[in-house]
Amino acid sequence: MRKNLILGLFVFSISFVLPGCDSGSTGGDILLEGVVLNSSQFGKITVTVLQGNTSLGKTTVSSEGNFGIRFNSSTGVVTLRFESNSFNAERPNIRVVNESTTNLHITLQQNPTLIIIDRWQVFQDPISLSGSNEIQYNESQAEFNLNAAGGNCIFASGTSLISYSVKSINITNCREGVRAQTSASIIFEADEGIMISSNRDAILALDDALIEVGQTSNPANNTIIIQSANQFGINAAGNSIVDIDPQSQCSISGGRGALNINSNASVNTSSCTLSDG
């Protein structure tokens, strides 16, 4: 896997509002929400999303501990502030990206005063990038999820870059899974499991595109499953490169075949088990 990319830290937000949650929304397509697991210890808690010294949204944690704030961000970097009569602290450097949602499970700690993120779940809308646009995301706690409900999941063209380095990746219910063409690059790295599941090609690389799927520099039982119900697990053509780099178990399967390699394309499946039909 290529380790020379400098991955930005982006945080995604969840696409629904938890029951009983006062959204405190000011508009926008970023939704950051979650639950304060020990909220009953602190009475009334307010949550504010800050970009620098500017408030992007503010809400009150519900009696069940839930909160949610919808907003836009021009920088992609925000701070969460939690305040009550007995608690006041901030969690900086939370990075966000458009058309996505994040659900955080949070514990507030006294002595020392800390905001602890116990679980970090990312729910992303389908992604389509062109030109020289980029999405770069690096967060070791994040569980990344994309369910396209039968539509195409991830597409990159031009010289665009889509890159994730996270705890786990789950890309499912795709018509077409992960597609890169022209000179675009798509890179997925996870500490734990990676799943890419589609009806048509699970991975499709064309022209001079690059697609890499594999382990991070500090994996924890990284496994990879790439599966297509009716086409190819990996379909590569042109001068494209596909590199699969699991830490441990790996399987690639397709209804028409695990692999379809044309022209000068290069596909490295490492130690993966390949199966057809």
PASE-713542 format. One record per residue (C-alpha): residue number from 1; x, y, z. Coordinates in pm, 1 decimal, m for minus. Each point is the difference from the previous one (the first is absolute). Layout:
// PASE-713542
REC     k         xx         yy         zz
REC   NUM          X          Y          Z
...
// end
This chain:
// PASE-713542
REC     k         xx         yy         zz
REC     1        0.0        0.0        0.0
REC     2      118.2      352.9      m64.7
REC     3       84.1      168.6      328.8
REC     4      121.9      330.5     m144.3
REC     5     m343.1      158.1      m23.0
REC     6      m66.4      256.8      270.6
REC     7     m348.2      m86.5      114.0
REC     8     m221.3      276.4      132.8
REC     9     m222.9      m67.9      296.7
REC    10     m360.4       15.0      m92.5
REC    11     m295.2      m87.9      218.7
REC    12     m331.2      m96.5     m141.6
REC    13     m349.6       42.6      145.9
REC    14     m312.3     m218.1       32.4
REC    15     m306.6       26.0     m229.2
REC    16     m273.0      m25.7      258.1
REC    17      m84.7      174.5      325.9
REC    18      m12.1     m212.5      310.6
REC    19     m340.7      m20.5      170.8
REC    20      m60.8      283.5      243.3
REC    21      295.6      197.5     m135.7
REC    22      m20.4      378.2      m33.8
REC    23      193.7       45.6     m322.4
REC    24       94.2      364.1       56.9
REC    25       42.9       13.2     m377.0
REC    26       96.6      313.3     m188.4
REC    27      m20.3     m169.4     m340.0
REC    28      267.2     m176.0     m201.1
REC    29       75.2     m353.3     m115.0
REC    30      235.4      m99.7      280.6
REC    31     m171.9     m164.7      295.2
REC    32      203.0      m75.3      310.1
REC    33     m188.4     m179.3      272.1
REC    34       40.5     m248.8      277.7
REC    35      m73.1      m92.5      357.6
REC    36      163.1      104.7      326.8
REC    37        3.7     m332.8      182.7
REC    38       20.1      148.5      351.3
REC    39     m202.2      318.4      m58.9
REC    40     m212.1      m54.7      315.0
REC    41      305.0       88.2      214.0
REC    42       21.7      354.4     m135.9
REC    43     m354.2      138.2      m17.2
REC    44      m76.7      226.4     m295.8
REC    45      277.3      m23.5     m260.8
REC    46       37.4      223.7     m304.5
REC    47      202.6     m103.5     m305.1
REC    48      149.8      254.4     m239.6
REC    49      174.1      m56.7     m333.6
REC    50      272.9      261.2      m50.4
REC    51      208.2       89.0     m302.4
REC    52      275.7      212.2      143.5
REC    53     m184.5      246.5      222.6
REC    54     m321.8      m19.6     m204.3
REC    55     m296.2     m208.4      115.0
REC    56     m145.6     m214.2     m279.6
REC    57     m278.6     m142.1      215.6
REC    58     m105.0      m64.6      356.6
REC    59     m242.0     m238.1      170.8
REC    60      m98.6     m146.0      336.4
REC    61       62.3     m365.7       80.8
REC    62     m330.5     m181.7       50.0
REC    63      m95.2     m183.0      319.5
REC    64      109.2     m322.5     m173.8
REC    65      340.9      151.2      m76.4
REC    66      m55.6       54.8     m372.9
REC    67      107.8      302.0     m203.6
REC    68       27.0       98.3     m365.9
REC    69      110.3      309.0     m190.7
REC    70      m19.5       59.4     m374.6
REC    71      230.2      258.1     m157.0
REC    72      234.1       99.2     m282.8
REC    73      374.5       37.5       40.1
REC    74      231.4      199.6     m225.4
REC    75      317.2     m149.9      147.5
REC    76      m99.5     m359.3       81.3
REC    77      140.9       36.7      351.9
REC    78     m225.9       54.6      302.6
REC    79       10.0      m13.3      378.4
REC    80     m267.7     m150.3      228.9
REC    81      m62.8      184.1      326.8
REC    82     m195.8     m160.0      287.1
REC    83     m121.0      226.2      282.1
REC    84     m203.2      m45.9      317.9
REC    85        8.1      141.8      352.8
REC    86      267.9     m251.8       92.6
REC    87      178.2      m66.2     m331.0
REC    88      163.8      214.3     m268.0
REC    89      232.8     m147.0     m260.8
REC    90       71.6       m7.5     m372.5
REC    91       95.3     m273.5     m246.4
REC    92      195.0      168.3     m285.0
REC    93      111.2     m121.7     m342.2
REC    94     m317.1     m182.9      m96.7
REC    95        1.2       10.1     m378.0
REC    96     m316.8      m19.6     m204.9
REC    97      m93.6      m48.5     m363.8
REC    98     m316.7       81.5     m193.2
REC    99     m290.4     m241.2      m53.1
REC   100       88.6     m228.2      285.7
REC   101      m89.0      m71.6      360.1
REC   102      189.3      m91.5      315.8
REC   103     m130.5     m166.7      312.5
REC   104      216.7       30.6      310.2
REC   105      m36.5     m186.5      329.6
REC   106      148.6      235.9      257.4
REC   107       94.0      m19.2      367.6
REC   108       66.9      321.3      192.8
REC   109      272.2      m44.0      261.3
REC   110       86.3      214.7      301.0
REC   111      341.7       14.2      169.6
REC   112      157.3       31.2     m247.2
REC   113     m262.1      166.5     m219.5
REC   114      m23.1     m196.6     m324.5
REC   115     m240.5      m65.6     m287.0
REC   116       47.3     m368.0      m83.1
REC   117     m129.4     m138.4     m330.8
REC   118      m88.4     m363.4       66.5
REC   119     m132.5      m78.0     m348.6
REC   120       26.5      188.5     m328.8
REC   121     m234.2     m107.0     m281.1
REC   122        0.7      159.7     m344.6
REC   123     m296.0      m21.0     m238.8
REC   124       86.1      135.6     m343.8
REC   125     m219.0       75.5     m301.7
REC   126      120.8     m136.3     m337.6
REC   127      308.6      182.9     m125.7
REC   128       69.3      132.4     m349.6
REC   129      312.2      209.4      m65.1
REC   130      144.0      142.8     m322.1
REC   131      266.7      245.3     m108.3
REC   132      267.9       50.7      264.2
REC   133     m229.7      m18.1      304.2
REC   134      104.9     m198.1      307.8
REC   135     m144.9     m169.5      305.7
REC   136      266.9     m109.7      247.8
REC   137      m96.6     m146.8      334.6
REC   138      216.9     m145.1      275.9
REC   139     m159.4      m97.2      332.1
REC   140       99.2     m322.3      174.1
REC   141     m321.7      m13.3      209.1
REC   142     m241.1       40.6     m289.1
REC   143     m221.1     m282.5     m125.4
REC   144      m77.2      108.7     m357.8
REC   145     m332.3     m111.3     m153.3
REC   146     m150.1       62.5     m343.1
REC   147     m326.8     m168.2     m101.9
REC   148     m111.4      116.6     m345.6
REC   149     m344.2     m169.9       11.4
REC   150       60.0     m149.3     m345.1
REC   151      171.8      302.8     m155.8
REC   152      364.3       50.1      m92.2
REC   153      224.0       37.2      304.5
REC   154      331.0      173.5      m80.9
REC   155      118.0      158.1     m326.7
REC   156      314.3      201.1      m78.3
REC   157      119.4      146.1     m330.5
REC   158      246.6      259.1     m126.9
REC   159      291.4       31.7      242.2
REC   160     m224.7      m13.7      307.3
REC   161       97.8     m183.4      317.9
REC   162     m217.8     m187.0      250.4
REC   163      195.5     m129.4      297.6
REC   164     m109.7     m151.0      332.9
REC   165      214.1     m137.5      282.4
REC   166     m234.0     m113.7      277.1
REC   167      m89.8     m274.2      246.5
REC   168     m231.1     m188.6     m238.7
REC   169     m169.3       45.8     m338.8
REC   170     m339.5     m137.7      m98.7
REC   171     m117.2       85.9     m356.1
REC   172     m316.7     m193.8      m79.3
REC   173     m321.8      m19.1     m201.6
REC   174      169.6      151.4     m304.4
REC   175     m102.8      m25.5     m364.7
REC   176      364.0       69.0      m88.1
REC   177      243.8       m1.2      290.4
REC   178      325.3      194.6      m33.9
REC   179       82.9      148.1     m342.1
REC   180      299.7      210.5     m105.7
REC   181       78.0      116.7     m353.0
REC   182      232.3      233.4     m195.1
REC   183      277.0       83.9      254.0
REC   184     m205.3      m11.9      319.3
REC   185      111.5     m177.7      319.5
REC   186     m205.2     m176.3      266.7
REC   187      178.1     m127.7      310.8
REC   188     m160.8     m187.4      290.3
REC   189      193.6     m105.0      309.0
REC   190     m142.9     m145.2      321.5
REC   191      131.7     m136.9      327.4
REC   192     m271.6     m265.9       m1.7
REC   193     m246.5     m125.6     m261.1
REC   194      m68.9      134.3     m350.0
REC   195     m316.1     m108.6     m184.2
REC   196      m87.2      104.5     m356.7
REC   197     m319.3     m162.8     m128.7
REC   198     m189.4       77.9     m322.0
REC   199     m239.5     m132.7     m260.8
REC   200      226.5       91.2     m293.4
REC   201      379.7       40.4       12.8
REC   202      118.3       39.0      359.2
REC   203      321.6      172.8     m113.5
REC   204       31.8      152.3     m348.5
REC   205      323.7      170.8     m110.5
REC   206       36.5      154.7     m346.9
REC   207      254.6      205.3     m196.2
REC   208      289.2      107.4      229.6
REC   209     m193.5      m26.6      326.1
REC   210      131.4     m135.1      329.4
REC   211     m202.8     m191.3      259.8
REC   212      164.1     m126.7      320.8
REC   213     m176.1     m197.3      274.1
REC   214      187.5     m125.1      303.2
REC   215      133.3       31.0      351.1
REC   216      117.8      309.0      183.8
REC   217      351.3       36.8      138.5
REC   218     m130.8     m127.6      336.0
REC   219     m264.5     m263.7      m80.8
REC   220     m198.0     m208.3      248.1
REC   221     m110.3     m316.9     m181.5
REC   222      m71.4      176.2     m329.1
REC   223     m213.3     m215.5     m231.9
REC   224     m137.8       76.5     m348.0
REC   225     m314.6     m125.7     m174.8
REC   226      m71.3      113.3     m358.0
REC   227     m307.8     m152.3     m161.2
REC   228     m222.3       53.9     m303.1
REC   229     m329.1     m181.0      m40.5
REC   230      m23.3       11.7     m381.5
REC   231      323.1      142.8     m145.9
REC   232      367.5       m1.7      101.0
REC   233      159.0       42.4      338.6
REC   234      274.9      205.3     m169.2
REC   235      m26.2      127.4     m358.7
REC   236      307.4      185.0     m129.7
REC   237       88.5      138.1     m343.0
REC   238      230.1      250.3     m170.2
REC   239      313.1       76.3      199.6
REC   240     m182.9       m6.9      331.8
REC   241      143.4     m144.6      320.6
REC   242     m190.8     m186.0      272.3
REC   243      189.1     m102.4      312.9
REC   244     m158.0     m210.5      276.3
REC   245      208.9      m20.7      318.7
REC   246     m166.4     m187.0      290.0
REC   247      160.2      m70.4      335.8
REC   248     m168.5     m337.3       36.4
REC   249     m306.9     m155.9     m163.6
REC   250     m115.1      125.9     m340.4
REC   251     m255.8     m121.0     m254.2
REC   252      m99.3      129.7     m344.8
REC   253     m302.3     m140.8     m182.9
REC   254     m229.4       83.5     m290.5
REC   255     m300.8     m148.3     m175.0
REC   256      194.1        9.5     m328.7
REC   257      340.0      m41.6      158.1
REC   258      226.1      129.8      271.9
REC   259      224.8      186.9     m247.3
REC   260      m26.2      145.8     m350.3
REC   261      326.1      157.4     m119.6
REC   262       37.2      162.6     m343.5
REC   263      259.4      200.7     m195.1
REC   264      298.3      100.0      214.4
REC   265     m183.7        7.5      330.7
REC   266      179.8     m129.0      308.8
REC   267     m183.3     m176.2      284.1
REC   268      172.2     m123.7      315.8
REC   269     m223.4     m216.9      217.2
REC   270      271.8      m98.1      249.8
REC   271     m110.8     m305.4      203.0
REC   272     m372.1       38.8      m74.1
REC   273     m219.8     m300.1      m73.8
REC   274     m163.4       38.6     m343.5
REC   275     m334.8     m160.6      m82.6
REC   276     m237.5       14.4     m297.1
REC   277     m373.7      m38.5      m31.6
// end
